[in-house]
Amino acid sequence: MTPANDPIQSVEQELIPRIDHGAFVTVRLPFVHPFGTSVQVWTHKEALLLRLTSGQTVAWGECVADPDPFYMPETTQTARHIIRDFLLPLVEPGLSMGELVRRFTHCRGHGMAKATVENALLNLIALQKQIPLHDLLGAPAKPIMSGVSIGLQDSMDELLGAVAKAVSRNYHRVKIKIERGRDVEWVRRVRDRFPDLQLMVDANGAFTLDDAPLLKQLDAFHLSMIEQPLSYADIHQHALLQRSLETPLCLDESILGLDEAVAAVALGACRILNIKQGRVGGLIPSMRIARFAAEHGVGVWSGGMDETGIGRAVNIHLQTTPGFTIPGDTSETCNYFEEDIIDKPVTLDPEGYIAVPEGSGLGVNVLPDRLMHSMVDWELIR
Ligand SMILES: [Mg+2]
């Protein structure tokens, strides 16, 4: 493909505008329900936001890191340090986005910090061009499939109730979190009640290879995938496990960028990839991973990090691009927050689809009063 018709090369050629001001804004939003996984239960979303100003244009990026290192090693504080002291100094007006992403590779890891800056800059460019972000990514708008991630529940009744609610909303797929002790029997009960549901499970690394016989029992429930059953740092043992299972494995935490995706596919560690753009360095690296996966017959979907409406909108725009053929973790705002910091909240149409927000950039408006209400910290960067 030439740059003119290759969407990745095209977005890489976009030039960075002059940045007048940068600021970190930290917001804290209570979850409607605590979100429990095998590693932690979170009751709030605390998000580090990056606000960039260029002339009259204000653009936002959201860092998907948690304040703690319980899910991934990066935290809001490490991201703040890396963005302020290492990434923003690499941003120059007139530099192409592709060159910036290459410069970022000098800083090892820290994909969440990198994605924050990349997202804010792409949003800024789209706003100044007065086009939607998906246009900048070279993709037309389309209805986005929805998926919901149901956290660990205290009782079977609560789990069945939560799944029933998702089914009634016409979500395209339902994911339930599992952990040791809340595994095969819990899945069996959900499958018995909802025999035709597109159902998957996510263990967030709760198991080891010794649990292969137990995980093998999940083959009976025709799950669409088992997500990250083994360690967040592993690829090799997932390859050994995949050989013994009929159910496809999906890697999430193990995929930090294209290199891990290549290794996972080469080793047969998974048949599906969860691309969290906010973790792998942003939209451009995500599009590269999705292209690689499509070339190798591996399905991809867009994962979520319980983002505010800013990060949620970024994930929606990403899912217009080629390769995102599997319903992701994008669900209605009301599953997470009573009030988001943006307008409009994400909702589902009667068939369970999500509309790409219309308008320039992300297509969502940060509401100043909501922002002030949820803001817990503010820092001018330059
Ligand atoms: Mg996951």
Residues whose N, C-alpha, C, O or C-beta is under 5 A from the ligand:
A	BS01	MG	D202 E227 D252
